[in-house]
Amino acid sequence: MKIACGLILSLTVVSTCQKSCQILPAPQLGGVRADCQDLNLTSVPDDLPPNTVSLDLSYNSITVLTDNAFVSIPRLLSLTIAYSHVSRLETKAFKGLNRLLSLHLDHNSLQLDNDTYPEHVFRPLQSLKELNLGNNDCRISGSAPDWVFKWLMNLETLTIDTFQRDAFGRGFGYLKKLVTLNIATGNDDDCIYCAINVIQNNTFSVFENSSVQVLDVHDCKLITVDVEAYLPFKHISKIILENVQTLPTGLAVRALFGLNGKNVSQVLMKNANKYVSRNRKLQNQLLNKETFTHLTDICIEHLDLRYNNILYIDRSIVPVMSRCIKYLDLSKNNILGDAFTYFEIHICKQLLYFDVSYQSVGKHHFETSGEGTVTKTATSLLTTRTSSTSSASNLQVGVPFPPNLRICLLRGIGSHFGKFFITSITGASHLEKLDLSYNGAWGFVSPIHGLNLVNEMDFSGNEGLGMTEDFLKSFPNLTHLSLNNMGLDEGTIIEGGPVLEGMKTMRTLRYLEIAGNDERYMSLGALRTLRSLNVSRNNLVSVPFQNNDLPDLHILDMSVNSITFFSEDTMEMLEDLGQKNRLVLKLMGNPLSCSCKSLAFVHWLFSSSVTFDSDGNYSCVTEYGALTTTNTVYKQFNYHWTACQGRFWFPVAILLMCVTTLLTVCAVLVSRNWTRIAHHIMVLIGRGIQRVNRQDFNKDAYIAHSDQELQFVMQDLRTGLEEILGLRLILPERDFLPGPCVADHVAESINKSWKTVLVISDDFLDDPWSYYIMKSTTYYISNLNPNRVILLLIRDVNHARLPELLLNETDEEDIIQLDDFPGPHSDVWVRVRDRILNPAA
């Protein structure tokens, strides 16, 4: 009922200030919330609802908080006045705020001095739990008005600026319930708010009887921390020194002396030593035995030393941290030294996470002494970087792991690991992830015992030539496997290849990376449990599976391969995965084609249910070699489709036009010569005519010749063809009656004879009757009896003088060349006889 009445009253009262402050209900706090940000206010509004429980006056111009500024809102629980140019607090500024729990005055101009903070200004705030005064005082020297804080006996979180070599005054000692001390107010371009650069032994001495559990000093520019600086914090559980950038790591670790005998959950020192290596001696970058000498009873669960330019860590760190350490991160340093030190972490029984990856300068070598102990001194590592005098490539080593270790990251700890010699790992029953990538290892041949329960393995960046099926069978329960940039053997990831056969034994494999191996052929369809597949930076021309072999695939990375476009079957398969699994497909960096053949592929990129990187907009090459993008082609799809279709149909149209024209011409010719064409057709099919044959003629051949060949014809030719071969001949000198009617005899002889044989010589061609005889001979040639002429060419008769009309009607086989006058028994007469007796064609 009270809440309802308060809401009604607030709606009535707010009518005068609603143009300035936004009033929102806050039923969970039992009142309303007033948002008065960025209204250019110069004072606290006096017409706020009395049931206001949260007030934000940030981004205004309230330079002074005057007395009784908040007496009208006594139920206030949270007050924020940041970025409002506040520079002074009057003594009774917070009068009436007995219930206030949170006060934020950060990012103003409140100097830490007695003029700004009257001694009794915080007296009404005895319920306050959180106070933020950070980012106010730019001075690097001064003295905080510590007595002003003595009233805040319930304060739990304090954020405050500091001065160089600052020490908290006795007034802070009244903060018995303080849990979080935050001096990490940092700096900006003009101001250094966290000016403290040295944490001395007495800096925090006044907090000896407090409950401080969290000390946050991140982003401050520390140069040293005294050895006993943390001793006053009896309940400390977390120290944050991240990004202090100028704190020598050796000094920071020595200062952990103050944590002896205490149970500390986290010490975070990421990037605490970024610039020290440039300006200070290297000794402070070495964590040697002396560094850990006085750390006799340390119990730190989480230690983060990333990005600290550490050059050397003595193996004594392991027993020092072994009792409680659960999370140890030494990555992104330059650690030199004996790499087998990392394997001594097995004595850390509670260790869950171990990361020593990316030692960019360190080049670890594995050396053995005469007794097989791996040794190398820090001195020799810092003064020389010689290669190993005795390689570990022939070692067969079993490595113990902490019994509770879950994640072990040894990525890039050295570049000369050599032949992979680890044959067994003990204590890895809880190990989930092991990263051995980029260590210059090779020879992944023999199986490793003890890793049958591990879920994630990364061998990327090592030498993968010769990797065997037996080696990969060591990890039957892998869910994640990375084999990137290993130069795997060609053909090792296809059916029957050792790597693929080894992966087939991993029945729960979900995430596989085989990027950067320059492989042209892969066949991964047998790995049906895959959800994510990365085969980027190879030479693949299509997806490495088919026929929906990977039904659970959600992510497929094929960027930077040799893909020009996908076939219809491939697109259909990927579309099914897109609809079923919302497949994400990455194709950036492929030489895609935007030619006529790939238009369907381009259209699919922008209409598919598959999600593409770069929203499917990739560089591609057109049919004419011009560089464009798939998005450009898709926007002009109709134009490109029409152009491509035209390239096919234009020549087809031309061809059809030519055929139509030809048919038209033929139709005209046929219509004008129908009778002749019908006659030829009837002749061709043999209807209406009947060819003659040899029996229809009285004689086999009529022999025509000149007077100069009379003796040759009457003796040799007659004897060879008539007497010896039995042909019936008509010889002019023998069978023609004397008289003037030679033409009649010639015509009659040709008509009575099956064939006509012309004995052609130059004399024959000179004879006045020769042309008549040749003309008559061709005249009697018809479809009923074609091929009636046989030419006997005597010696070197001039072929040019032969009439064209004769040659047009004479087959080449019926033209017989005689080099001389053959005798009656010559074989040439057999050939002549055969041509005479040859039936009509």
C-alpha atoms as one frame of an Amber mdcrd trajectory, in Angstrom:
protein
   0.000   0.000   0.000   2.847   2.355   0.887   4.533   1.615  -2.444   1.303
   2.329  -4.345   0.796   5.603  -2.505   4.376   6.540  -3.188   3.962   5.909
  -6.904   0.765   8.056  -6.987   2.510  10.829  -5.067   5.527  10.670  -7.383
   3.322  11.048 -10.440   1.778  14.158  -8.849   5.027  15.739  -7.715   6.971
  14.957 -10.842   4.716  17.144 -12.981   6.993  20.096 -12.236  10.301  18.297
 -12.977   9.399  15.722 -15.570  10.826  17.946 -18.254  14.209  17.625 -16.607
  14.555  14.227 -14.957  13.138  10.968 -16.157  11.339   9.176 -13.337  11.137
   5.419 -13.680   9.599   2.921 -11.284  12.004   0.732  -9.308   9.693  -1.629
  -7.438  12.548  -3.984  -6.610  14.068  -1.152  -4.541  10.770   0.044  -3.124
  10.580   3.405  -4.882  11.467   5.216  -8.109  14.649   5.834 -10.070  15.477
   9.375 -11.211  17.628   9.700 -14.333  18.892  13.281 -14.532  21.892  12.731
 -16.798  23.126  15.328 -19.260  20.600  18.038 -18.422  23.118  20.839 -17.830
  22.065  21.065 -14.188  24.078  23.268 -11.837  22.546  21.972  -8.633  20.645
  19.024  -7.301  16.935  19.315  -8.248  14.763  20.048  -5.185  11.540  18.653
  -6.632  12.446  14.984  -6.885   9.912  12.446  -5.569  10.542  11.737  -1.853
  10.505   8.011  -2.584  13.463   8.289  -4.958  15.805   5.375  -4.233  18.259
   5.816  -7.130  19.528   9.098  -8.545  21.957   9.656 -11.436  23.198  13.233
 -11.945  26.096  12.414 -14.269  27.186  14.659 -17.170  25.970  17.915 -15.650
  27.705  21.022 -14.271  27.256  20.710 -10.535  30.536  22.172  -9.265  29.567
  22.201  -5.592  27.443  19.823  -3.576  25.817  22.220  -1.143  24.490  21.571
   2.334  21.177  19.769   2.583  21.199  18.993  -1.152  19.471  15.639  -0.603
  17.314  16.099   2.480  14.154  15.827   0.374  14.977  12.278  -0.717  15.937
  10.463   2.510  15.191   7.022   1.056  18.011   7.271  -1.475  20.060   4.064
  -1.788  22.249   4.816  -4.825  23.727   8.163  -5.850  25.872   8.762  -8.941
  27.351  12.145  -9.798  30.082  11.392 -12.360  31.462  13.641 -15.115  29.754
  16.678 -13.546  32.736  18.947 -12.693  32.195  18.582  -8.937  35.143  20.254
  -7.199  33.946  20.816  -3.600  31.772  19.183  -0.991  30.127  21.198   1.742
  30.071  19.693   5.227  26.377  18.792   5.237  26.141  17.896   1.572  24.988
  14.330   2.342  22.771  15.115   5.302  19.776  12.834   5.515  21.263  10.013
   3.425  21.457   7.538   6.275  20.294   4.712   4.009  22.696   5.390   1.129
  24.553   2.233   0.054  26.402   3.323  -3.079  28.052   6.679  -3.846  29.871
   7.346  -7.134  31.694  10.670  -7.405  34.255   9.525  -9.964  35.476  11.541
 -12.967  35.077  14.962 -11.375  37.554  17.495 -10.006  37.641  16.557  -6.333
  41.184  16.924  -5.015  42.211  14.698  -2.155  42.671  17.405   0.483  40.929
  18.797   3.545  39.484  21.768   1.688  37.594  19.550  -0.719  36.550  16.972
   1.876  35.426  18.498   5.216  36.114  16.130   8.102  32.439  15.385   8.785
  31.195  15.318   5.192  30.748  11.515   5.180  29.376  11.288   8.715  25.746
  10.674   7.603  26.837   7.807   5.340  27.363   5.163   7.973  25.395   2.611
   5.907  27.515   3.177   2.803  29.012   0.018   1.292  30.502   1.299  -1.978
  32.407   4.554  -2.542  34.056   5.560  -5.821  36.234   8.689  -5.719  38.471
   7.686  -8.606  39.612   9.761 -11.569  39.425  13.067  -9.722  42.877  14.182
  -8.567  45.583  14.616 -11.252  48.316  15.571  -8.798  51.231  13.214  -8.324
  51.943  14.354  -4.781  49.755  15.173  -1.844  48.178  13.697   1.252  44.746
  12.110   1.304  42.362  13.399   4.032  42.242  10.004   5.695  40.194  11.080
   8.727  37.235  11.886   6.528  36.781   8.132   5.974  36.568   7.127   9.642
  32.760   7.421   9.568  32.384   4.770   6.850  32.549   1.802   9.174  30.407
  -0.412   6.872  32.245   0.409   3.669  33.126  -2.685   1.625  34.450  -1.248
  -1.651  36.659   1.827  -2.011  37.978   3.271  -5.279  40.387   6.151  -4.810
  43.245   7.977  -6.569  46.791   7.818  -5.220  50.012   9.838  -5.107  53.589
   8.759  -5.766  55.028   6.728  -2.869  51.657   7.080  -1.203  50.856   5.473
   2.136  47.319   5.229   3.430  46.804   7.276   6.610  45.445   6.033   9.926
  41.912   7.205   9.144  41.573   4.364   6.640  42.162   1.969   9.501  38.558
   2.475  10.595  37.359   0.677   7.461  37.214  -2.669   9.237  34.744  -4.184
   6.792  36.565  -3.090   3.652  36.700  -6.008   1.198  37.874  -4.399  -2.057
  40.546  -1.715  -2.246  40.723  -0.359  -5.790  43.464   2.149  -6.598  43.426
   1.200 -10.304  42.121   4.553 -11.484  44.652   4.645 -14.328  45.354   7.725
 -16.387  44.284   9.581 -19.507  46.014  11.939 -21.911  46.212  14.788 -19.404
  46.111  13.215 -15.956  47.704  10.454 -13.937  45.138   9.413 -11.371  46.944
   6.337 -10.133  50.233   8.108  -9.494  51.609   5.552  -7.046  54.779   4.024
  -8.506  56.216   2.317  -5.462  54.278   0.083  -3.116  56.269   0.259   0.098
  56.183  -1.962   3.129  54.048   0.635   4.950  51.717   1.578   2.085  48.913
  -0.644   3.320  49.923  -1.060   6.973  46.757   0.647   8.241  44.655  -2.177
   6.796  46.178  -4.720   9.170  42.895  -5.152  11.027  40.632  -4.782   8.007
  38.944  -7.470   5.899  40.540  -6.556   2.558  40.332  -9.489   0.208  40.827
  -7.814  -3.192  43.610  -5.387  -4.065  43.290  -3.892  -7.553  46.294  -1.947
  -8.876  45.876  -2.608 -12.610  46.868   0.127 -15.101  49.061   1.900 -12.526
  52.690   2.537 -13.514  54.495   0.658 -10.746  58.266   0.339 -10.743  58.638
  -1.766  -7.615  56.796  -3.536  -4.819  58.576  -3.975  -1.510  58.959  -7.495
  -0.181  56.630  -7.014   2.822  54.067  -4.820   1.082  51.273  -7.406   1.279
  51.866  -8.497   4.892  49.085  -6.315   6.384  46.409  -8.030   4.296  45.533
 -10.997   6.508  42.507 -12.015   4.427  43.792 -11.185   0.953  42.522 -13.539
  -1.784  43.043 -11.596  -4.994  45.746  -9.218  -6.228  45.428  -7.554  -9.635
  48.606  -6.088 -11.131  47.630  -6.348 -14.795  48.932  -3.791 -17.304  51.146
  -1.944 -14.824  53.753  -2.385 -17.627  56.810  -1.113 -15.727  57.039  -3.552
 -12.815  60.018  -5.963 -12.993  58.665  -9.482 -12.743  61.386 -10.585 -10.344
  60.441  -7.870  -7.865  56.733  -8.600  -8.271  57.217 -12.296  -7.507  59.505
 -11.611  -4.526  56.744  -9.436  -3.063  54.558 -12.546  -2.858  56.481 -13.134
   0.366  53.703 -11.198   2.055  51.295 -13.962   1.059  53.102 -16.713   2.979
  50.660 -18.652   5.123  47.606 -17.225   3.352  45.187 -18.873   0.974  45.127
 -16.668  -2.128  42.757 -17.440  -4.955  44.226 -15.202  -7.683  47.378 -13.237
  -8.450  46.963 -11.600 -11.846  50.076  -9.989 -13.330  49.356 -10.056 -17.052
  51.446  -7.494 -18.967  53.041  -6.134 -15.782  56.522  -5.977 -17.302  55.993
  -4.697 -20.873  58.671  -1.983 -20.959  61.156  -3.084 -18.307  63.363  -5.030
 -20.723  64.079  -1.839 -22.636  65.081   0.260 -19.663  66.363  -2.004 -16.886
  68.881  -4.763 -16.373  67.952  -8.287 -17.411  68.347  -9.604 -13.853  64.802
  -8.534 -13.055  63.530 -10.675 -15.920  64.956 -13.841 -14.382  62.936 -15.859
 -11.895  65.883 -17.699 -10.343  66.308 -19.588  -7.092  66.836 -16.385  -5.142
  63.442 -15.135  -6.330  61.676 -18.023  -4.610  63.962 -18.366  -1.559  61.588
 -16.778   0.932  58.352 -18.094  -0.611  58.195 -20.989   1.821  54.479 -21.276
   2.519  52.747 -19.968  -0.570  49.204 -21.087  -1.423  48.080 -19.439  -4.667
  45.379 -21.101  -6.728  45.541 -18.890  -9.836  48.808 -17.276 -11.017  48.842
 -15.342 -14.300  52.267 -14.166 -15.554  51.484 -13.642 -19.241  53.260 -10.976
 -21.325  56.032 -10.192 -18.852  59.225 -10.613 -20.917  60.387 -13.339 -18.550
  63.651 -14.798 -19.808  64.233 -17.589 -17.329  62.255 -19.503 -14.709  64.102
 -21.757 -12.347  62.583 -25.152 -11.748  62.243 -24.301  -8.061  58.987 -22.520
  -8.966  57.337 -25.923  -9.195  57.722 -27.041  -5.562  57.035 -23.491  -4.337
  53.652 -23.376  -6.087  52.817 -27.073  -5.925  50.683 -27.099  -2.788  47.668
 -25.098  -4.009  48.205 -24.025  -7.607  45.257 -24.836  -9.892  45.767 -22.329
 -12.709  49.266 -21.402 -13.937  49.738 -19.233 -17.024  53.300 -18.445 -18.157
  52.466 -17.870 -21.809  53.612 -15.073 -24.128  57.026 -14.629 -22.535  60.563
 -15.249 -23.801  61.431 -18.075 -21.457  64.741 -19.818 -22.107  65.962 -22.813
 -20.221  65.516 -26.489 -19.760  62.266 -27.424 -21.459  61.929 -30.506 -19.272
  61.208 -28.134 -16.394  57.683 -27.974 -17.737  57.288 -31.709 -17.260  58.078
 -31.402 -13.545  54.684 -29.886 -12.893  53.432 -33.390 -12.174  54.046 -32.728
  -8.464  51.337 -30.013  -8.563  48.537 -32.329  -7.512  45.804 -29.682  -7.689
  46.811 -28.183 -11.055  43.928 -27.961 -13.520  45.244 -25.497 -16.130  48.823
 -25.057 -17.355  49.801 -22.702 -20.188  53.371 -21.980 -21.219  52.667 -21.252
 -24.883  54.235 -18.734 -27.245  57.753 -18.365 -25.935  58.717 -16.218 -28.918
  62.443 -15.940 -28.197  63.063 -19.201 -26.428  64.493 -22.071 -28.457  64.528
 -25.071 -26.188  66.844 -27.986 -26.773  66.679 -31.378 -25.164  70.103 -32.529
 -23.966  71.071 -35.584 -22.032  74.068 -36.096 -19.784  75.830 -39.392 -19.458
  73.187 -40.671 -17.071  70.279 -39.511 -19.211  69.354 -36.478 -17.106  68.234
 -33.480 -19.096  70.346 -30.488 -17.975  71.274 -26.987 -19.032  72.188 -24.041
 -16.850  70.524 -20.670 -16.981  73.900 -19.011 -17.402  74.711 -20.905 -20.554
  71.262 -20.165 -21.969  71.585 -16.443 -21.374  75.108 -16.143 -22.744  74.874
 -18.549 -25.683  72.186 -20.109 -27.816  74.097 -22.999 -29.243  72.388 -26.029
 -30.626  72.215 -29.280 -28.746  75.365 -31.315 -28.552  73.404 -34.493 -28.072
  70.027 -34.742 -29.751  67.068 -36.169 -27.961  65.720 -37.638 -31.172  66.529
 -41.175 -30.090  64.978 -40.851 -26.620  61.954 -42.905 -25.653  60.455 -40.971
 -22.740  57.471 -41.398 -20.463  56.177 -38.096 -19.081  54.193 -37.761 -15.821
  51.336 -35.254 -15.688  49.542 -33.790 -12.659  46.729 -36.174 -11.775  43.984
 -33.524 -11.987  45.274 -31.563 -14.994  42.514 -30.695 -17.469  44.218 -28.337
 -19.928  47.898 -28.311 -20.898  49.030 -25.769 -23.505  52.623 -26.172 -24.728
  52.182 -24.293 -27.982  55.355 -22.767 -29.417  57.598 -23.410 -26.403  60.550
 -23.991 -28.744  61.413 -24.419 -32.390  63.823 -27.388 -32.190  61.927 -30.125
 -30.396  63.201 -32.669 -32.927  61.919 -36.195 -33.258  58.836 -36.772 -31.147
  60.157 -39.057 -28.430  57.286 -39.184 -25.922  55.868 -42.698 -25.908  53.722
 -42.569 -22.782  52.049 -40.058 -20.477  51.025 -41.034 -16.969  48.503 -39.300
 -14.766  46.488 -37.928 -17.669  43.224 -39.604 -16.750  41.486 -36.207 -16.404
  43.307 -34.433 -19.247  40.893 -32.812 -21.698  43.136 -30.711 -23.932  46.797
 -30.992 -24.935  48.384 -28.460 -27.306  51.815 -29.410 -28.693  51.691 -27.203
 -31.768  54.528 -25.209 -33.359  57.435 -26.843 -31.568  59.553 -28.046 -34.480
  58.672 -31.663 -33.770  58.645 -34.468 -36.338  58.376 -38.230 -36.451  54.799
 -38.798 -35.282  55.036 -42.517 -35.826  54.830 -44.544 -32.612  51.686 -44.673
 -30.479  51.480 -42.693 -27.220  50.105 -44.551 -24.254  48.018 -42.809 -21.638
  46.092 -40.316 -23.777  43.148 -42.498 -24.665  40.752 -40.218 -22.731  41.948
 -36.819 -23.996  39.352 -34.766 -25.921  41.416 -32.097 -27.725  44.812 -32.401
 -29.424  46.708 -29.844 -31.485  49.814 -30.839 -33.478  49.706 -27.884 -35.872
  52.891 -26.296 -37.148  55.032 -29.389 -36.640  56.389 -31.659 -39.386  53.639
 -34.070 -40.401  55.447 -36.123 -43.043  55.215 -39.802 -42.214  52.424 -39.453
 -39.625  51.036 -42.950 -39.097  47.697 -44.522 -38.408  49.078 -46.115 -35.211
  50.044 -42.695 -33.823  46.538 -41.282 -34.321  44.947 -44.385 -32.860  46.394
 -43.261 -29.525  43.527 -40.756 -29.182  40.270 -42.678 -29.750  38.111 -40.248
 -27.742  39.123 -36.996 -29.422  36.415 -34.446 -30.098  38.832 -31.749 -31.402
  41.865 -32.378 -33.624  44.100 -29.765 -35.256  46.649 -30.714 -37.934  47.205
 -27.291 -39.490  50.349 -26.281 -41.394  52.026 -29.676 -41.060  52.966 -30.438
 -44.662  51.178 -33.783 -44.533  52.040 -36.422 -47.127  50.126 -36.215 -50.387
  47.300 -38.711 -50.457  47.342 -39.272 -46.709  43.813 -37.869 -46.213  42.059
 -40.027 -48.809  40.646 -43.516 -48.510  43.425 -45.845 -47.413  45.677 -42.962
 -46.340  47.217 -43.376 -42.854  45.956 -40.068 -41.457  42.381 -40.662 -42.580
  42.441 -44.260 -41.374  43.705 -43.073 -37.998  40.964 -40.459 -37.727  38.327
 -43.072 -38.520  39.039 -44.628 -35.107  37.979 -41.352 -33.382  34.308 -42.159
 -33.019  33.410 -38.871 -31.281  35.415 -36.439 -33.425  33.423 -33.205 -33.787
  35.913 -30.486 -34.737  38.660 -31.054 -37.287  41.207 -28.581 -38.659  43.540
 -29.545 -41.536  44.307 -26.063 -42.858  47.449 -24.995 -44.684  48.616 -28.416
 -45.877  48.575 -27.773 -49.644  46.430 -30.868 -50.158  44.600 -31.195 -53.470
  42.587 -34.283 -52.620  40.750 -35.119 -49.400  38.029 -37.637 -48.692  36.508
 -37.016 -45.287  33.092 -38.538 -45.792  33.883 -41.360 -43.383  34.087 -38.897
 -40.437  30.327 -38.707 -40.063  30.350 -37.161 -36.569  31.991 -33.878 -37.664
  30.252 -30.622 -36.756  33.036 -28.229 -37.771  35.579 -28.738 -40.555  38.410
 -26.359 -41.435  40.251 -27.227 -44.656  41.288 -23.695 -45.578  44.590 -22.837
 -47.290  44.807 -26.035 -49.322  44.332 -26.653 -53.054  40.874 -28.205 -53.008
  38.593 -27.621 -55.976  35.427 -28.839 -54.254  34.132 -29.991 -50.883  36.000
 -33.023 -49.472  32.878 -35.156 -49.045  29.735 -36.036 -50.953  26.258 -37.567
 -50.753  25.468 -35.998 -47.368  28.294 -37.952 -45.733  28.508 -35.387 -42.885
  24.901 -34.980 -41.725  25.795 -33.001 -38.557  28.131 -30.467 -40.180  27.517
 -26.876 -38.995  30.711 -25.055 -40.022  32.790 -25.602 -43.157  35.826 -23.391
 -43.775  37.141 -23.700 -47.340  38.707 -20.263 -47.639  41.902 -19.832 -49.698
  41.612 -22.952 -51.836  41.274 -23.435 -55.625  37.487 -23.392 -55.901  35.996
 -21.726 -58.973  32.376 -22.789 -58.460  30.311 -25.712 -57.175  28.422 -28.232
 -59.256  24.644 -28.596 -59.033  24.978 -31.762 -56.903  27.362 -30.053 -54.479
  25.109 -27.024 -54.098  22.127 -29.264 -53.477  24.029 -31.159 -50.780  25.196
 -27.957 -49.056  21.707 -26.502 -49.291  20.361 -29.502 -47.393  22.946 -28.858
 -44.662  21.983 -25.182 -44.636  18.318 -25.975 -44.110  18.993 -28.670 -41.542
  21.996 -27.315 -39.598  22.183 -23.631 -40.596  25.533 -24.372 -42.189  28.176
 -21.637 -42.119  30.392 -21.808 -45.231  33.568 -19.744 -45.662  34.856 -19.230
 -49.217  36.938 -16.060 -48.979  40.204 -16.139 -50.935  39.177 -18.634 -53.640
  39.611 -17.858 -57.383  35.863 -17.874 -57.965  34.478 -17.689 -61.482  31.586
 -15.471 -62.555  31.374 -16.959 -66.042  28.353 -18.389 -67.812  29.066 -21.829
 -66.362  28.978 -20.496 -62.790  25.929 -18.196 -62.930  23.827 -20.742 -61.059
  26.517 -20.828 -58.339  26.526 -17.022 -58.047  22.724 -16.958 -57.753  22.901
 -19.676 -55.078  25.291 -17.581 -52.965  22.571 -14.987 -52.425  19.499 -17.212
 -52.314  20.787 -20.101 -50.226  19.892 -20.952 -46.640  23.630 -21.421 -46.062
  25.365 -18.567 -44.195  28.473 -17.322 -46.021  31.362 -15.257 -44.762  31.395
 -11.751 -46.222  27.671 -12.275 -46.873  28.531 -14.190 -50.038  30.251 -11.202
 -51.651  33.569 -12.464 -53.038  35.978 -11.374 -55.725  35.545 -13.293 -58.958
  36.661 -13.287 -62.601  34.260 -12.887 -65.509  34.223 -14.782 -68.802  36.495
 -12.130 -70.279  39.056 -12.085 -67.452  37.761  -8.922 -65.769  37.820  -8.737
 -61.956  34.446  -8.125 -60.299  32.442  -9.346 -57.299  29.712 -11.916 -56.925
  27.403  -9.259 -55.505  27.833  -7.112 -58.624  27.070 -10.048 -60.909  24.056
 -11.027 -58.814  22.596  -7.512 -59.000  22.923  -7.693 -62.812  21.945 -11.347
 -62.996  19.302 -10.967 -65.712  21.758  -9.122 -67.927  24.459 -11.773 -67.506
  21.973 -14.611 -67.961  20.671 -13.076 -71.177  24.187 -12.511 -72.464  25.162
 -16.092 -71.729  22.036 -17.510 -73.332  22.631 -15.320 -76.375  26.083 -16.787
 -76.867  24.446 -20.188 -77.436  21.258 -19.247 -79.245  22.743 -16.669 -81.632
  24.768 -19.200 -83.670  21.822 -21.621 -83.469  19.568 -18.921 -84.920  22.077
 -18.202 -87.684  22.271 -21.895 -88.508  18.502 -22.223 -88.600  18.286 -19.169
 -90.843  20.820 -20.681 -93.235  18.994 -23.998 -93.251  15.685 -22.231 -93.910
  17.228 -20.248 -96.756  18.745 -23.390 -98.246  15.459 -25.252 -98.012  13.686
 -22.338 -99.675  16.190 -22.294-102.536  15.909 -26.055-102.886  12.125 -25.849
-102.939  12.272 -23.255-105.730  14.710 -25.352-107.753  12.666 -28.486-107.263
   9.476 -26.745-108.330  11.148 -25.493-111.508  12.842 -28.814-112.390  10.393
 -31.286-111.015  10.254 -33.506-114.129  14.035 -33.877-114.350  14.358 -34.503
-110.639  11.582 -37.085-110.782  13.357 -38.778-113.664  16.667 -38.951-111.765
  14.922 -40.247-108.690  13.187 -42.974-110.713  16.480 -43.889-112.274  18.207
 -44.054-108.911  15.599 -46.332-107.462  15.470 -48.419-110.678  11.880 -47.836
-111.558  10.837 -47.469-115.277  14.264 -48.457-116.687  16.327 -51.590-117.017
  20.064 -51.564-117.350  21.681 -53.389-120.261  24.331 -56.061-119.891  27.020
 -57.627-122.050  24.734 -60.288-123.496  22.620 -57.563-125.103  25.455 -56.690
-127.524  26.939 -58.528-130.499  30.511 -57.582-129.769  32.537 -57.074-126.621
  34.467 -54.041-127.799  34.967 -51.667-130.689  38.625 -50.768-131.188  39.244
 -47.226-132.549  42.761 -46.165-133.564  44.771 -44.115-136.006  46.433 -45.491
-139.133  49.890 -45.360-137.473  48.779 -47.934-134.806  47.262 -50.300-137.432
  49.998 -52.929-137.186  49.956 -52.848-133.373  46.203 -53.244-133.272  45.936
 -55.933-135.957  48.731 -58.066-134.587  49.442 -57.578-130.862  46.104 -56.241
-129.609  43.920 -58.536-131.743  45.988 -61.585-130.891  46.072 -60.792-127.138
  42.406 -59.974-126.689  40.683 -61.988-129.372  42.722 -65.113-129.981  44.220
 -65.587-126.538  41.566 -64.083-124.216  38.530 -64.871-126.419  36.900 -61.464
-126.736  34.720 -60.485-129.669  36.110 -57.351-131.245  35.169 -54.942-134.045
  38.318 -53.875-135.880  37.823 -51.103-138.468  40.371 -52.423-140.957  38.891
 -55.871-140.849  35.200 -55.373-140.237  34.324 -52.112-142.009  33.081 -52.412
-145.598  34.986 -50.303-148.085  33.222 -47.104-149.023  32.737 -43.526-148.010
  30.313 -44.111-145.109  32.917 -44.152-142.267  30.666 -42.212-139.935  27.928
 -44.768-140.291  30.383 -47.597-139.577  31.662 -45.832-136.454  28.188 -45.183
-135.103  27.057 -48.710-135.875  30.175 -50.247-134.292  29.766 -48.253-131.089
  26.110 -49.170-130.903  26.808 -52.901-131.379  29.679 -53.079-128.885  29.554
 -53.458-125.067  32.567 -51.196-124.646  34.627 -48.886-126.869  38.429 -48.996
-126.646  40.224 -45.890-127.899  43.904 -46.391-128.683  45.051 -42.807-128.126
  48.299 -41.470-129.337  49.355 -38.105-130.638  48.650 -39.416-134.130  45.134
 -40.416-133.078  44.478 -36.950-131.680  45.740 -35.463-134.933  43.447 -37.655
-137.036  40.430 -35.663-138.328  38.100 -38.537-137.390  39.304 -38.802-133.788
  37.115 -36.032-132.395  34.088 -37.494-134.134  34.830 -40.943-132.727  35.340
 -39.565-129.187  32.197 -37.422-129.402  30.157 -40.373-130.686  31.521 -42.595
-127.950  30.393 -40.212-125.199  27.067 -39.722-126.912  26.200 -43.398-126.503
  26.971 -43.333-122.770  23.754 -43.305-120.727  22.365 -44.374-117.395  21.508
 -47.683-119.019  25.118 -48.382-119.867  27.627 -46.091-118.150  31.382 -46.590
-118.199  31.466 -47.605-121.877  34.867 -46.087-122.705  38.347 -47.523-122.106
  41.378 -45.388-122.987  44.739 -46.928-123.930  47.269 -44.081-123.763  50.314
 -44.869-125.950  53.685 -43.732-124.610  53.895 -40.045-123.586  50.758 -38.786
-125.220  49.927 -35.201-124.295  47.168 -35.464-121.673  46.202 -31.856-122.139
  44.913 -32.640-125.608  42.369 -35.147-124.334  38.860 -33.715-124.665  37.263
 -32.826-121.334  33.975 -34.350-122.424  35.781 -37.703-122.784  37.511 -37.509
-119.402  34.237 -36.572-117.691  32.675 -39.852-118.819  35.673 -42.119-118.166
  36.563 -43.656-114.806  40.200 -43.485-113.772  40.367 -47.264-113.687  39.429
 -47.315-117.396  42.412 -45.156-118.365  45.386 -47.472-118.954  48.858 -46.085
-119.696  51.053 -48.109-122.096  54.723 -47.174-122.033  55.286 -49.062-125.289
  53.443 -51.379-127.649  53.001 -54.555-125.602  53.197 -57.990-127.193  50.214
 -60.305-127.506  51.176 -62.245-124.395  51.586 -59.207-122.128  49.714 -59.109
-118.798  48.315 -55.730-119.746  45.738 -57.428-121.996  44.331 -59.267-118.974
  43.709 -55.919-117.305  42.142 -54.559-120.521  39.922 -57.644-120.757  38.779
 -57.213-117.159  37.794 -53.605-117.752  35.934 -54.604-120.947  33.998 -57.310
-119.186  33.286 -55.097-116.144  29.468 -54.804-115.728  27.659 -51.491-115.863
  27.904 -49.612-112.543
